[in-house]
């Protein structure tokens, strides 16, 4: 089974979406070293009003450990003051 953490970031403009994309282009990659981590994806909606961050995990608990870790807090410290409003959840891949 695979689990996917999804963070949907809604922005006011395509320019703000591009700011977020550029920030992720230069990400530290700390999640890549987290136990149970499988894959990272960044999606941008065609009109540039939403960016989705997807992280794929072996187990639900692996994701939970990541978001509770000091490495998570450090990786997201730069997000303060970034454009957009994020909302997310964890999804089980069933098919």
Secondary structure, DSSP 8 states (H G I E B T S, - for coil): -EEEEEEEEE-SSHHHHHHHHHHHHT---GGGGSTTEEEEEEEE-TTSSEEEEEEEESSHHHHHHHHTSHHHHHHHGGGTT-SSEEEEEEEEE--
